[in-house]
Amino acid sequence: MQARHSDIQAASNVFELPVGQVIFEGNLCTLTVPDLISILMAPNYTAAEDGNIYDWSTVGRVKVMGINDVR
């Protein structure tokens, strides 16, 4: 858990995360490390003014919304 948190803090965006699979659903992103953990994240910004979905390649700060064990 601590290692994944460090990875998230060090990355400029979710595409730079070194471990796991990233899945996007609108303005939510799930990082899944197989057989270990999944982390649900959202941009740590106010909602987009026009209601559009964020471009995740430009999101540099995230808010962790949930953590689940996937074993």
mmJSON file of the N, C-alpha and C atoms, coordinates in Angstrom:
{"data_MODEL":{"atom_site":{
"group_PDB":["ATOM","ATOM","ATOM","ATOM","ATOM","ATOM","ATOM","ATOM","ATOM","ATOM","ATOM","ATOM","ATOM","ATOM","ATOM","ATOM","ATOM","ATOM","ATOM","ATOM","ATOM","ATOM","ATOM","ATOM","ATOM","ATOM","ATOM","ATOM","ATOM","ATOM","ATOM","ATOM","ATOM","ATOM","ATOM","ATOM","ATOM","ATOM","ATOM","ATOM","ATOM","ATOM","ATOM","ATOM","ATOM","ATOM","ATOM","ATOM","ATOM","ATOM","ATOM","ATOM","ATOM","ATOM","ATOM","ATOM","ATOM","ATOM","ATOM","ATOM","ATOM","ATOM","ATOM","ATOM","ATOM","ATOM","ATOM","ATOM","ATOM","ATOM","ATOM","ATOM","ATOM","ATOM","ATOM","ATOM","ATOM","ATOM","ATOM","ATOM","ATOM","ATOM","ATOM","ATOM","ATOM","ATOM","ATOM","ATOM","ATOM","ATOM","ATOM","ATOM","ATOM","ATOM","ATOM","ATOM","ATOM","ATOM","ATOM","ATOM","ATOM","ATOM","ATOM","ATOM","ATOM","ATOM","ATOM","ATOM","ATOM","ATOM","ATOM","ATOM","ATOM","ATOM","ATOM","ATOM","ATOM","ATOM","ATOM","ATOM","ATOM","ATOM","ATOM","ATOM","ATOM","ATOM","ATOM","ATOM","ATOM","ATOM","ATOM","ATOM","ATOM","ATOM","ATOM","ATOM","ATOM","ATOM","ATOM","ATOM","ATOM","ATOM","ATOM","ATOM","ATOM","ATOM","ATOM","ATOM","ATOM","ATOM","ATOM","ATOM","ATOM","ATOM","ATOM","ATOM","ATOM","ATOM","ATOM","ATOM","ATOM","ATOM","ATOM","ATOM","ATOM","ATOM","ATOM","ATOM","ATOM","ATOM","ATOM","ATOM","ATOM","ATOM","ATOM","ATOM","ATOM","ATOM","ATOM","ATOM","ATOM","ATOM","ATOM","ATOM","ATOM","ATOM","ATOM","ATOM","ATOM","ATOM","ATOM","ATOM","ATOM","ATOM","ATOM","ATOM","ATOM","ATOM","ATOM","ATOM","ATOM","ATOM","ATOM","ATOM","ATOM","ATOM","ATOM","ATOM","ATOM","ATOM","ATOM","ATOM","ATOM"],
"id":[1,2,3,4,5,6,7,8,9,10,11,12,13,14,15,16,17,18,19,20,21,22,23,24,25,26,27,28,29,30,31,32,33,34,35,36,37,38,39,40,41,42,43,44,45,46,47,48,49,50,51,52,53,54,55,56,57,58,59,60,61,62,63,64,65,66,67,68,69,70,71,72,73,74,75,76,77,78,79,80,81,82,83,84,85,86,87,88,89,90,91,92,93,94,95,96,97,98,99,100,101,102,103,104,105,106,107,108,109,110,111,112,113,114,115,116,117,118,119,120,121,122,123,124,125,126,127,128,129,130,131,132,133,134,135,136,137,138,139,140,141,142,143,144,145,146,147,148,149,150,151,152,153,154,155,156,157,158,159,160,161,162,163,164,165,166,167,168,169,170,171,172,173,174,175,176,177,178,179,180,181,182,183,184,185,186,187,188,189,190,191,192,193,194,195,196,197,198,199,200,201,202,203,204,205,206,207,208,209,210,211,212,213],
"type_symbol":["N","C","C","N","C","C","N","C","C","N","C","C","N","C","C","N","C","C","N","C","C","N","C","C","N","C","C","N","C","C","N","C","C","N","C","C","N","C","C","N","C","C","N","C","C","N","C","C","N","C","C","N","C","C","N","C","C","N","C","C","N","C","C","N","C","C","N","C","C","N","C","C","N","C","C","N","C","C","N","C","C","N","C","C","N","C","C","N","C","C","N","C","C","N","C","C","N","C","C","N","C","C","N","C","C","N","C","C","N","C","C","N","C","C","N","C","C","N","C","C","N","C","C","N","C","C","N","C","C","N","C","C","N","C","C","N","C","C","N","C","C","N","C","C","N","C","C","N","C","C","N","C","C","N","C","C","N","C","C","N","C","C","N","C","C","N","C","C","N","C","C","N","C","C","N","C","C","N","C","C","N","C","C","N","C","C","N","C","C","N","C","C","N","C","C","N","C","C","N","C","C","N","C","C","N","C","C","N","C","C","N","C","C"],
"label_atom_id":["N","CA","C","N","CA","C","N","CA","C","N","CA","C","N","CA","C","N","CA","C","N","CA","C","N","CA","C","N","CA","C","N","CA","C","N","CA","C","N","CA","C","N","CA","C","N","CA","C","N","CA","C","N","CA","C","N","CA","C","N","CA","C","N","CA","C","N","CA","C","N","CA","C","N","CA","C","N","CA","C","N","CA","C","N","CA","C","N","CA","C","N","CA","C","N","CA","C","N","CA","C","N","CA","C","N","CA","C","N","CA","C","N","CA","C","N","CA","C","N","CA","C","N","CA","C","N","CA","C","N","CA","C","N","CA","C","N","CA","C","N","CA","C","N","CA","C","N","CA","C","N","CA","C","N","CA","C","N","CA","C","N","CA","C","N","CA","C","N","CA","C","N","CA","C","N","CA","C","N","CA","C","N","CA","C","N","CA","C","N","CA","C","N","CA","C","N","CA","C","N","CA","C","N","CA","C","N","CA","C","N","CA","C","N","CA","C","N","CA","C","N","CA","C","N","CA","C","N","CA","C","N","CA","C","N","CA","C","N","CA","C","N","CA","C","N","CA","C"],
"label_alt_id":[null,null,null,null,null,null,null,null,null,null,null,null,null,null,null,null,null,null,null,null,null,null,null,null,null,null,null,null,null,null,null,null,null,null,null,null,null,null,null,null,null,null,null,null,null,null,null,null,null,null,null,null,null,null,null,null,null,null,null,null,null,null,null,null,null,null,null,null,null,null,null,null,null,null,null,null,null,null,null,null,null,null,null,null,null,null,null,null,null,null,null,null,null,null,null,null,null,null,null,null,null,null,null,null,null,null,null,null,null,null,null,null,null,null,null,null,null,null,null,null,null,null,null,null,null,null,null,null,null,null,null,null,null,null,null,null,null,null,null,null,null,null,null,null,null,null,null,null,null,null,null,null,null,null,null,null,null,null,null,null,null,null,null,null,null,null,null,null,null,null,null,null,null,null,null,null,null,null,null,null,null,null,null,null,null,null,null,null,null,null,null,null,null,null,null,null,null,null,null,null,null,null,null,null,null,null,null,null,null,null,null,null,null],
"label_comp_id":["MET","MET","MET","GLN","GLN","GLN","ALA","ALA","ALA","ARG","ARG","ARG","HIS","HIS","HIS","SER","SER","SER","ASP","ASP","ASP","ILE","ILE","ILE","GLN","GLN","GLN","ALA","ALA","ALA","ALA","ALA","ALA","SER","SER","SER","ASN","ASN","ASN","VAL","VAL","VAL","PHE","PHE","PHE","GLU","GLU","GLU","LEU","LEU","LEU","PRO","PRO","PRO","VAL","VAL","VAL","GLY","GLY","GLY","GLN","GLN","GLN","VAL","VAL","VAL","ILE","ILE","ILE","PHE","PHE","PHE","GLU","GLU","GLU","GLY","GLY","GLY","ASN","ASN","ASN","LEU","LEU","LEU","CYS","CYS","CYS","THR","THR","THR","LEU","LEU","LEU","THR","THR","THR","VAL","VAL","VAL","PRO","PRO","PRO","ASP","ASP","ASP","LEU","LEU","LEU","ILE","ILE","ILE","SER","SER","SER","ILE","ILE","ILE","LEU","LEU","LEU","MET","MET","MET","ALA","ALA","ALA","PRO","PRO","PRO","ASN","ASN","ASN","TYR","TYR","TYR","THR","THR","THR","ALA","ALA","ALA","ALA","ALA","ALA","GLU","GLU","GLU","ASP","ASP","ASP","GLY","GLY","GLY","ASN","ASN","ASN","ILE","ILE","ILE","TYR","TYR","TYR","ASP","ASP","ASP","TRP","TRP","TRP","SER","SER","SER","THR","THR","THR","VAL","VAL","VAL","GLY","GLY","GLY","ARG","ARG","ARG","VAL","VAL","VAL","LYS","LYS","LYS","VAL","VAL","VAL","MET","MET","MET","GLY","GLY","GLY","ILE","ILE","ILE","ASN","ASN","ASN","ASP","ASP","ASP","VAL","VAL","VAL","ARG","ARG","ARG"],
"label_asym_id":["A","A","A","A","A","A","A","A","A","A","A","A","A","A","A","A","A","A","A","A","A","A","A","A","A","A","A","A","A","A","A","A","A","A","A","A","A","A","A","A","A","A","A","A","A","A","A","A","A","A","A","A","A","A","A","A","A","A","A","A","A","A","A","A","A","A","A","A","A","A","A","A","A","A","A","A","A","A","A","A","A","A","A","A","A","A","A","A","A","A","A","A","A","A","A","A","A","A","A","A","A","A","A","A","A","A","A","A","A","A","A","A","A","A","A","A","A","A","A","A","A","A","A","A","A","A","A","A","A","A","A","A","A","A","A","A","A","A","A","A","A","A","A","A","A","A","A","A","A","A","A","A","A","A","A","A","A","A","A","A","A","A","A","A","A","A","A","A","A","A","A","A","A","A","A","A","A","A","A","A","A","A","A","A","A","A","A","A","A","A","A","A","A","A","A","A","A","A","A","A","A","A","A","A","A","A","A","A","A","A","A","A","A"],
"label_entity_id":["1","1","1","1","1","1","1","1","1","1","1","1","1","1","1","1","1","1","1","1","1","1","1","1","1","1","1","1","1","1","1","1","1","1","1","1","1","1","1","1","1","1","1","1","1","1","1","1","1","1","1","1","1","1","1","1","1","1","1","1","1","1","1","1","1","1","1","1","1","1","1","1","1","1","1","1","1","1","1","1","1","1","1","1","1","1","1","1","1","1","1","1","1","1","1","1","1","1","1","1","1","1","1","1","1","1","1","1","1","1","1","1","1","1","1","1","1","1","1","1","1","1","1","1","1","1","1","1","1","1","1","1","1","1","1","1","1","1","1","1","1","1","1","1","1","1","1","1","1","1","1","1","1","1","1","1","1","1","1","1","1","1","1","1","1","1","1","1","1","1","1","1","1","1","1","1","1","1","1","1","1","1","1","1","1","1","1","1","1","1","1","1","1","1","1","1","1","1","1","1","1","1","1","1","1","1","1","1","1","1","1","1","1"],
"label_seq_id":[1,1,1,2,2,2,3,3,3,4,4,4,5,5,5,6,6,6,7,7,7,8,8,8,9,9,9,10,10,10,11,11,11,12,12,12,13,13,13,14,14,14,15,15,15,16,16,16,17,17,17,18,18,18,19,19,19,20,20,20,21,21,21,22,22,22,23,23,23,24,24,24,25,25,25,26,26,26,27,27,27,28,28,28,29,29,29,30,30,30,31,31,31,32,32,32,33,33,33,34,34,34,35,35,35,36,36,36,37,37,37,38,38,38,39,39,39,40,40,40,41,41,41,42,42,42,43,43,43,44,44,44,45,45,45,46,46,46,47,47,47,48,48,48,49,49,49,50,50,50,51,51,51,52,52,52,53,53,53,54,54,54,55,55,55,56,56,56,57,57,57,58,58,58,59,59,59,60,60,60,61,61,61,62,62,62,63,63,63,64,64,64,65,65,65,66,66,66,67,67,67,68,68,68,69,69,69,70,70,70,71,71,71],
"pdbx_PDB_ins_code":[null,null,null,null,null,null,null,null,null,null,null,null,null,null,null,null,null,null,null,null,null,null,null,null,null,null,null,null,null,null,null,null,null,null,null,null,null,null,null,null,null,null,null,null,null,null,null,null,null,null,null,null,null,null,null,null,null,null,null,null,null,null,null,null,null,null,null,null,null,null,null,null,null,null,null,null,null,null,null,null,null,null,null,null,null,null,null,null,null,null,null,null,null,null,null,null,null,null,null,null,null,null,null,null,null,null,null,null,null,null,null,null,null,null,null,null,null,null,null,null,null,null,null,null,null,null,null,null,null,null,null,null,null,null,null,null,null,null,null,null,null,null,null,null,null,null,null,null,null,null,null,null,null,null,null,null,null,null,null,null,null,null,null,null,null,null,null,null,null,null,null,null,null,null,null,null,null,null,null,null,null,null,null,null,null,null,null,null,null,null,null,null,null,null,null,null,null,null,null,null,null,null,null,null,null,null,null,null,null,null,null,null,null],
"Cartn_x":[0.824,0.0,0.877,1.847,2.718,3.512,3.939,4.685,3.811,2.553,1.645,1.362,1.215,1.004,2.196,3.392,4.61,4.667,4.252,4.211,3.269,2.095,1.089,1.614,2.257,2.799,3.919,4.736,5.891,5.538,4.441,4.064,3.5,3.807,3.237,1.78,1.432,0.045,-0.089,-1.315,-1.544,-0.892,-0.573,0.068,1.525,2.094,3.474,3.585,2.479,2.534,3.257,4.257,5.109,4.5,3.485,2.925,1.412,0.824,-0.625,-1.288,-2.585,-3.424,-4.322,-4.421,-5.244,-6.487,-7.662,-8.938,-9.663,-10.232,-10.931,-12.43,-13.189,-14.647,-15.055,-15.185,-15.518,-14.415,-14.762,-13.777,-13.217,-13.368,-12.776,-11.744,-10.74,-9.656,-9.375,-9.222,-8.893,-7.534,-6.642,-5.346,-5.456,-5.28,-5.352,-4.001,-3.492,-2.291,-2.797,-2.674,-3.277,-2.931,-3.934,-3.812,-3.35,-3.54,-3.073,-4.069,-4.197,-4.96,-5.54,-6.664,-7.163,-7.414,-7.064,-7.188,-8.043,-9.157,-10.058,-9.673,-9.459,-9.007,-9.886,-9.912,-10.583,-9.628,-9.767,-8.923,-9.15,-8.105,-8.222,-8.364,-9.343,-9.661,-11.167,-11.613,-13.053,-13.597,-14.878,-15.5,-15.267,-15.137,-14.958,-16.164,-15.913,-16.974,-18.097,-17.745,-18.762,-19.25,-18.835,-19.271,-18.535,-17.519,-16.765,-15.863,-15.402,-14.485,-13.072,-12.328,-10.946,-10.073,-9.071,-8.027,-7.009,-7.004,-6.176,-4.686,-4.271,-2.843,-2.416,-3.381,-3.068,-3.338,-3.878,-4.204,-2.958,-2.482,-1.281,-1.547,-2.766,-3.123,-4.401,-4.399,-5.577,-6.032,-7.292,-7.879,-8.214,-7.707,-8.011,-9.425,-10.282,-11.698,-11.985,-11.119,-11.338,-10.163,-10.008,-8.955,-9.582,-9.335,-9.911,-8.852,-9.008,-8.16,-8.72,-7.892,-8.385,-7.895,-7.534,-7.079,-8.226],
"Cartn_y":[-1.183,0.0,1.259,1.279,2.454,2.641,1.542,1.632,2.207,1.784,2.308,3.789,4.185,5.595,6.424,5.912,6.611,6.718,5.64,5.672,6.761,6.841,7.836,9.246,9.483,10.812,11.189,10.237,10.527,10.714,10.122,10.187,11.558,12.02,13.276,13.094,11.876,11.537,10.017,9.501,8.066,7.184,7.739,6.947,6.638,7.319,7.084,6.101,5.553,4.608,3.336,2.896,1.792,0.398,0.249,-1.068,-1.018,-2.059,-2.194,-1.796,-2.058,-1.747,-0.575,0.398,1.581,1.496,1.646,1.618,2.93,3.533,4.81,4.616,5.265,5.316,6.761,7.534,8.95,9.676,10.356,11.088,10.265,8.955,8.06,7.171,6.799,5.966,4.891,3.656,2.57,1.991,1.96,1.311,-0.051,-1.123,-2.472,-3.155,-3.606,-4.422,-5.85,-6.706,-8.047,-8.816,-9.467,-10.303,-9.536,-8.234,-7.468,-6.389,-5.321,-4.158,-3.403,-2.736,-1.786,-0.463,0.618,1.965,2.795,3.313,4.161,5.61,6.358,7.751,8.679,9.938,10.994,12.185,13.053,14.251,15.086,15.626,16.461,17.925,18.152,19.484,19.665,20.888,21.112,20.499,20.245,19.63,20.505,19.855,20.588,21.489,22.713,23.703,23.274,22.638,22.261,20.822,20.177,18.813,17.757,18.157,17.199,16.332,15.26,14.346,14.913,14.769,15.25,14.461,15.116,14.469,13.964,12.654,12.092,12.301,12.584,12.835,14.179,15.031,16.336,16.398,15.321,15.309,14.956,15.895,15.697,15.441,15.721,15.495,14.675,13.632,12.782,12.682,12.344,12.087,10.598,9.891,8.471,8.351,7.65,7.508,6.162,5.181,3.879,2.955,1.994,0.998,-0.357,-1.322,-2.648,-3.721,-4.782,-5.976,-6.813,-7.273,-8.064,-9.501,-9.989,-11.39,-12.333],
"Cartn_z":[0.0,0.0,0.0,0.875,0.959,-0.335,-0.947,-2.202,-3.308,-3.395,-4.426,-4.175,-2.921,-2.599,-3.051,-2.814,-3.249,-4.766,-5.468,-6.932,-7.425,-6.817,-7.228,-7.002,-5.867,-5.578,-6.534,-6.927,-7.773,-9.244,-9.685,-11.101,-11.463,-12.662,-13.161,-13.57,-14.015,-14.329,-14.221,-14.304,-14.081,-15.135,-16.293,-17.339,-17.002,-16.021,-15.599,-14.446,-13.975,-12.868,-13.317,-12.55,-12.992,-12.848,-12.018,-11.727,-11.823,-12.403,-12.392,-13.693,-13.732,-14.89,-14.521,-15.405,-15.168,-16.045,-15.424,-16.133,-15.831,-16.869,-16.718,-16.894,-16.024,-16.137,-15.854,-16.923,-16.752,-16.017,-14.934,-14.15,-13.006,-13.077,-12.088,-12.77,-12.025,-12.537,-11.483,-11.931,-11.016,-11.395,-10.433,-10.588,-9.921,-10.692,-10.149,-10.275,-9.15,-9.125,-8.937,-9.97,-9.923,-8.648,-8.108,-6.91,-5.678,-5.671,-4.52,-4.098,-4.904,-4.459,-5.647,-5.434,-6.435,-5.72,-6.401,-5.83,-6.775,-6.273,-7.043,-6.793,-7.897,-7.784,-8.626,-8.232,-8.986,-9.036,-10.047,-10.079,-8.825,-8.263,-7.075,-7.501,-8.356,-8.853,-8.76,-8.862,-8.916,-10.205,-10.25,-11.427,-12.657,-13.79,-15.045,-15.265,-15.662,-15.801,-16.731,-17.834,-18.806,-18.62,-17.523,-17.256,-18.056,-18.802,-19.607,-18.735,-19.309,-18.636,-18.72,-17.629,-17.607,-18.564,-19.096,-19.88,-18.859,-18.615,-17.554,-17.788,-19.004,-19.231,-18.648,-18.295,-17.713,-16.209,-15.637,-14.206,-13.411,-12.599,-11.81,-10.343,-9.888,-8.486,-8.45,-7.62,-7.511,-6.068,-5.912,-4.606,-4.562,-3.565,-3.422,-2.869,-3.629,-3.272,-2.591,-2.843,-2.227,-2.468,-1.575,-1.675,-1.382,-2.274,-2.116,-2.268,-1.508,-1.622,-2.765,-3.696,-4.828,-4.782,-3.652,-3.533,-3.554],
"occupancy":[1.0,1.0,1.0,1.0,1.0,1.0,1.0,1.0,1.0,1.0,1.0,1.0,1.0,1.0,1.0,1.0,1.0,1.0,1.0,1.0,1.0,1.0,1.0,1.0,1.0,1.0,1.0,1.0,1.0,1.0,1.0,1.0,1.0,1.0,1.0,1.0,1.0,1.0,1.0,1.0,1.0,1.0,1.0,1.0,1.0,1.0,1.0,1.0,1.0,1.0,1.0,1.0,1.0,1.0,1.0,1.0,1.0,1.0,1.0,1.0,1.0,1.0,1.0,1.0,1.0,1.0,1.0,1.0,1.0,1.0,1.0,1.0,1.0,1.0,1.0,1.0,1.0,1.0,1.0,1.0,1.0,1.0,1.0,1.0,1.0,1.0,1.0,1.0,1.0,1.0,1.0,1.0,1.0,1.0,1.0,1.0,1.0,1.0,1.0,1.0,1.0,1.0,1.0,1.0,1.0,1.0,1.0,1.0,1.0,1.0,1.0,1.0,1.0,1.0,1.0,1.0,1.0,1.0,1.0,1.0,1.0,1.0,1.0,1.0,1.0,1.0,1.0,1.0,1.0,1.0,1.0,1.0,1.0,1.0,1.0,1.0,1.0,1.0,1.0,1.0,1.0,1.0,1.0,1.0,1.0,1.0,1.0,1.0,1.0,1.0,1.0,1.0,1.0,1.0,1.0,1.0,1.0,1.0,1.0,1.0,1.0,1.0,1.0,1.0,1.0,1.0,1.0,1.0,1.0,1.0,1.0,1.0,1.0,1.0,1.0,1.0,1.0,1.0,1.0,1.0,1.0,1.0,1.0,1.0,1.0,1.0,1.0,1.0,1.0,1.0,1.0,1.0,1.0,1.0,1.0,1.0,1.0,1.0,1.0,1.0,1.0,1.0,1.0,1.0,1.0,1.0,1.0,1.0,1.0,1.0,1.0,1.0,1.0],
"B_iso_or_equiv":[0.0,0.0,0.0,0.0,0.0,0.0,0.0,0.0,0.0,0.0,0.0,0.0,0.0,0.0,0.0,0.0,0.0,0.0,0.0,0.0,0.0,0.0,0.0,0.0,0.0,0.0,0.0,0.0,0.0,0.0,0.0,0.0,0.0,0.0,0.0,0.0,0.0,0.0,0.0,0.0,0.0,0.0,0.0,0.0,0.0,0.0,0.0,0.0,0.0,0.0,0.0,0.0,0.0,0.0,0.0,0.0,0.0,0.0,0.0,0.0,0.0,0.0,0.0,0.0,0.0,0.0,0.0,0.0,0.0,0.0,0.0,0.0,0.0,0.0,0.0,0.0,0.0,0.0,0.0,0.0,0.0,0.0,0.0,0.0,0.0,0.0,0.0,0.0,0.0,0.0,0.0,0.0,0.0,0.0,0.0,0.0,0.0,0.0,0.0,0.0,0.0,0.0,0.0,0.0,0.0,0.0,0.0,0.0,0.0,0.0,0.0,0.0,0.0,0.0,0.0,0.0,0.0,0.0,0.0,0.0,0.0,0.0,0.0,0.0,0.0,0.0,0.0,0.0,0.0,0.0,0.0,0.0,0.0,0.0,0.0,0.0,0.0,0.0,0.0,0.0,0.0,0.0,0.0,0.0,0.0,0.0,0.0,0.0,0.0,0.0,0.0,0.0,0.0,0.0,0.0,0.0,0.0,0.0,0.0,0.0,0.0,0.0,0.0,0.0,0.0,0.0,0.0,0.0,0.0,0.0,0.0,0.0,0.0,0.0,0.0,0.0,0.0,0.0,0.0,0.0,0.0,0.0,0.0,0.0,0.0,0.0,0.0,0.0,0.0,0.0,0.0,0.0,0.0,0.0,0.0,0.0,0.0,0.0,0.0,0.0,0.0,0.0,0.0,0.0,0.0,0.0,0.0,0.0,0.0,0.0,0.0,0.0,0.0],
"pdbx_formal_charge":[null,null,null,null,null,null,null,null,null,null,null,null,null,null,null,null,null,null,null,null,null,null,null,null,null,null,null,null,null,null,null,null,null,null,null,null,null,null,null,null,null,null,null,null,null,null,null,null,null,null,null,null,null,null,null,null,null,null,null,null,null,null,null,null,null,null,null,null,null,null,null,null,null,null,null,null,null,null,null,null,null,null,null,null,null,null,null,null,null,null,null,null,null,null,null,null,null,null,null,null,null,null,null,null,null,null,null,null,null,null,null,null,null,null,null,null,null,null,null,null,null,null,null,null,null,null,null,null,null,null,null,null,null,null,null,null,null,null,null,null,null,null,null,null,null,null,null,null,null,null,null,null,null,null,null,null,null,null,null,null,null,null,null,null,null,null,null,null,null,null,null,null,null,null,null,null,null,null,null,null,null,null,null,null,null,null,null,null,null,null,null,null,null,null,null,null,null,null,null,null,null,null,null,null,null,null,null,null,null,null,null,null,null],
"auth_seq_id":[1,1,1,2,2,2,3,3,3,4,4,4,5,5,5,6,6,6,7,7,7,8,8,8,9,9,9,10,10,10,11,11,11,12,12,12,13,13,13,14,14,14,15,15,15,16,16,16,17,17,17,18,18,18,19,19,19,20,20,20,21,21,21,22,22,22,23,23,23,24,24,24,25,25,25,26,26,26,27,27,27,28,28,28,29,29,29,30,30,30,31,31,31,32,32,32,33,33,33,34,34,34,35,35,35,36,36,36,37,37,37,38,38,38,39,39,39,40,40,40,41,41,41,42,42,42,43,43,43,44,44,44,45,45,45,46,46,46,47,47,47,48,48,48,49,49,49,50,50,50,51,51,51,52,52,52,53,53,53,54,54,54,55,55,55,56,56,56,57,57,57,58,58,58,59,59,59,60,60,60,61,61,61,62,62,62,63,63,63,64,64,64,65,65,65,66,66,66,67,67,67,68,68,68,69,69,69,70,70,70,71,71,71],
"auth_comp_id":["MET","MET","MET","GLN","GLN","GLN","ALA","ALA","ALA","ARG","ARG","ARG","HIS","HIS","HIS","SER","SER","SER","ASP","ASP","ASP","ILE","ILE","ILE","GLN","GLN","GLN","ALA","ALA","ALA","ALA","ALA","ALA","SER","SER","SER","ASN","ASN","ASN","VAL","VAL","VAL","PHE","PHE","PHE","GLU","GLU","GLU","LEU","LEU","LEU","PRO","PRO","PRO","VAL","VAL","VAL","GLY","GLY","GLY","GLN","GLN","GLN","VAL","VAL","VAL","ILE","ILE","ILE","PHE","PHE","PHE","GLU","GLU","GLU","GLY","GLY","GLY","ASN","ASN","ASN","LEU","LEU","LEU","CYS","CYS","CYS","THR","THR","THR","LEU","LEU","LEU","THR","THR","THR","VAL","VAL","VAL","PRO","PRO","PRO","ASP","ASP","ASP","LEU","LEU","LEU","ILE","ILE","ILE","SER","SER","SER","ILE","ILE","ILE","LEU","LEU","LEU","MET","MET","MET","ALA","ALA","ALA","PRO","PRO","PRO","ASN","ASN","ASN","TYR","TYR","TYR","THR","THR","THR","ALA","ALA","ALA","ALA","ALA","ALA","GLU","GLU","GLU","ASP","ASP","ASP","GLY","GLY","GLY","ASN","ASN","ASN","ILE","ILE","ILE","TYR","TYR","TYR","ASP","ASP","ASP","TRP","TRP","TRP","SER","SER","SER","THR","THR","THR","VAL","VAL","VAL","GLY","GLY","GLY","ARG","ARG","ARG","VAL","VAL","VAL","LYS","LYS","LYS","VAL","VAL","VAL","MET","MET","MET","GLY","GLY","GLY","ILE","ILE","ILE","ASN","ASN","ASN","ASP","ASP","ASP","VAL","VAL","VAL","ARG","ARG","ARG"],
"auth_asym_id":["A","A","A","A","A","A","A","A","A","A","A","A","A","A","A","A","A","A","A","A","A","A","A","A","A","A","A","A","A","A","A","A","A","A","A","A","A","A","A","A","A","A","A","A","A","A","A","A","A","A","A","A","A","A","A","A","A","A","A","A","A","A","A","A","A","A","A","A","A","A","A","A","A","A","A","A","A","A","A","A","A","A","A","A","A","A","A","A","A","A","A","A","A","A","A","A","A","A","A","A","A","A","A","A","A","A","A","A","A","A","A","A","A","A","A","A","A","A","A","A","A","A","A","A","A","A","A","A","A","A","A","A","A","A","A","A","A","A","A","A","A","A","A","A","A","A","A","A","A","A","A","A","A","A","A","A","A","A","A","A","A","A","A","A","A","A","A","A","A","A","A","A","A","A","A","A","A","A","A","A","A","A","A","A","A","A","A","A","A","A","A","A","A","A","A","A","A","A","A","A","A","A","A","A","A","A","A","A","A","A","A","A","A"],
"auth_atom_id":["N","CA","C","N","CA","C","N","CA","C","N","CA","C","N","CA","C","N","CA","C","N","CA","C","N","CA","C","N","CA","C","N","CA","C","N","CA","C","N","CA","C","N","CA","C","N","CA","C","N","CA","C","N","CA","C","N","CA","C","N","CA","C","N","CA","C","N","CA","C","N","CA","C","N","CA","C","N","CA","C","N","CA","C","N","CA","C","N","CA","C","N","CA","C","N","CA","C","N","CA","C","N","CA","C","N","CA","C","N","CA","C","N","CA","C","N","CA","C","N","CA","C","N","CA","C","N","CA","C","N","CA","C","N","CA","C","N","CA","C","N","CA","C","N","CA","C","N","CA","C","N","CA","C","N","CA","C","N","CA","C","N","CA","C","N","CA","C","N","CA","C","N","CA","C","N","CA","C","N","CA","C","N","CA","C","N","CA","C","N","CA","C","N","CA","C","N","CA","C","N","CA","C","N","CA","C","N","CA","C","N","CA","C","N","CA","C","N","CA","C","N","CA","C","N","CA","C","N","CA","C","N","CA","C","N","CA","C","N","CA","C","N","CA","C","N","CA","C"],
"pdbx_PDB_model_num":[1,1,1,1,1,1,1,1,1,1,1,1,1,1,1,1,1,1,1,1,1,1,1,1,1,1,1,1,1,1,1,1,1,1,1,1,1,1,1,1,1,1,1,1,1,1,1,1,1,1,1,1,1,1,1,1,1,1,1,1,1,1,1,1,1,1,1,1,1,1,1,1,1,1,1,1,1,1,1,1,1,1,1,1,1,1,1,1,1,1,1,1,1,1,1,1,1,1,1,1,1,1,1,1,1,1,1,1,1,1,1,1,1,1,1,1,1,1,1,1,1,1,1,1,1,1,1,1,1,1,1,1,1,1,1,1,1,1,1,1,1,1,1,1,1,1,1,1,1,1,1,1,1,1,1,1,1,1,1,1,1,1,1,1,1,1,1,1,1,1,1,1,1,1,1,1,1,1,1,1,1,1,1,1,1,1,1,1,1,1,1,1,1,1,1,1,1,1,1,1,1,1,1,1,1,1,1,1,1,1,1,1,1]
}}}
